[in-house]
Amino acid sequence: MTPAELSLTVLHAVRRAVGDGALRVDVPSRATIERARPGGAGEYASNIALALARPAGRSALDVAGILEERLRGVPGLRAVEITGPGFLNFTLRGDADADLVREVLAAGTSYGHGAALAGTTVRLAGGDGPRAVLVVGT
């Protein structure tokens, strides 16, 4: 799961919460996903619950709990944790990177083409240190 896909997944959880009446807010056009801070939980984090708390008339922790319930069991996510005042922290499944590679290979040269993320910067980051060393002979 890429950060862009995670953002769409979080927005889908917000839409579901609004649709079933758990939240009364306008669904934002995007959810910011960032690398989790060093020493923090998970690999990625979002402040969406903090952003929606005031418009929803609820605490950020309440909003985070509502979203966390709707994110449990999502394919590609191993864990969703609520930290601090209402941040959502995400741990991806161990094979999430492999899923992305399979998707890229299946799409071939058409992978990544489209206007859905026009003007958006997406940065992919691996784990700590190299996972493999590639030696190319000439």
N, C-alpha and C positions, 0 to 999 in steps of 0.2 A: 504494500500500500504506500503510495507516494504521499507527500504532504498535501498535494492538491486533492487527491482522493480522500484523504482524512478530513480535509476541510468540507468537502461535499457530504461526507458521512455525518459530520457534526451538524451541518445545516439540515440534513434530513431528520436528525433527531429533534432539532428545534421545531421543524414543520410538524412532526408527529406529536410533539408535546402541545403545540398550538391547536392542532387538529382535534385532539381528544380533550381539550379544555384545561389541561394542566398548567399551561402558560397563556397569558393574554398579552401578547406583544406582536409587533410587526416582525416578520422573519427578515433578518438582515440579508444583504446581498452576498456577503462573504463572511467566513469565519477565519480569523487569523490563527495560523498554526506555526509555532516556533519550536526550535530545538529546546528541550528541557534544560534548565540551568544546571551547571555542575553541582553535584551533590543532591539534586532534586530527584523526584520520582519519575520513572518512565523515560521515554526517548523524545517525545514531543509534548507540548503543552498548548493550551488555549485559554484565553481570558474571556471567552464568550459568556460565561455565567455572570461575570462581573459586569460586562457590558449590558446584559439584559436585565439585571436585577432591578435597577431603578424603574425602567419602563414597565416591568412586570409587577412592581409594588411588593417585591419579596426580597429576602436576603439573597446574596450571591450563593451562599451555601445551599439554600433551598433550591435555587435554580440549577446549581451544579448537580444536586441529588436527582432532580427530575430528569436531567439530560443523561446522567450516568446510568439510570435505569434503562433508558432507551438505547444506550450504546452497548450494554452487556450482550455478549454473544455475537457481536458483529464479526463477520468473517474478516480475517486479517488483524484483528485486535486480540491480544492476549489478556490485557488488563486496562481498566480505566480507573484512575484514582482521583479523589478530590484532595487537594492540598491547599494550605494557607487559607486565604479568605474566600476561596471559591474557584481556584484554578482547576481545570481538568487536565490530568496528565495521562498520557497514552503510552502503553508498551505494545509494540507490534509483535505479531507471531514470529517465531524464529525463521520461518520459511517465507516471510513476506517479501524479502528481496528476491527469492527464487521465483515467486509469482510474477514479480515485475519483469524479470528477465524473460520468463516464458511469454508474457504479454508482448514484450518488445520483439522477440523472435517471431512470434505468430504474425504480428503486423508488418514486419519487414520494414522497407523504406518508408512506408506510410505512417509509421509510429511517430507521434508527436506533432503531426500536421493538423491544423485546425485553428480556429479563432477563439475557442472557449476560454483560453487563458491569456489572450492578447493583453499585453501591458502588465502582466503579473510575473514576478520573479519567483522561481521555484528552485530551491537549493536542496540537492540530495546529499546526505552525509552518511558515511558508513560508521561502523563501530570504532572503537579505539584500536589503532594500529592496523597493519595489513592482515587480511584474512588468507591471502595466498600470494605467492610470488610467481610471476610469469617470466620465464626466460625464453627469449626468442633467438634461435640460432640463425646465422646468415650463411 
